[in-house]
Amino acid sequence: MPKSGPAYEALIEILIAEREAAGLTQRELAERLNRLHSFIGKIETGTRHINVIEFIEVARALNVEPTRLLAKVVKATGL
């Protein structure tokens, strides 16, 4: 499992909350991204880290402006 800290855990919690708020399952989000459902599962469990490009793609697949989502992460983490 990749190393994670409180800030990364906050990122994951926010991504999960946004997915759930959008009413999407992991599988449905993965389909929007044209990825295997395990891609989302691994990100949400911390098995796989998400890079900035993937973050933008996930935000857009959730119909959320990536900068708004990033602002939530910054606020939650104090970074």
Secondary structure, DSSP 8 states (H G I E B T S, - for coil): -----HHHHHHHHHHHHHHHHTT--HHHHHHHHTS-HHHHHHHHHTSS---HHHHHHHHHHTT--HHHHHHHHHHHHT-
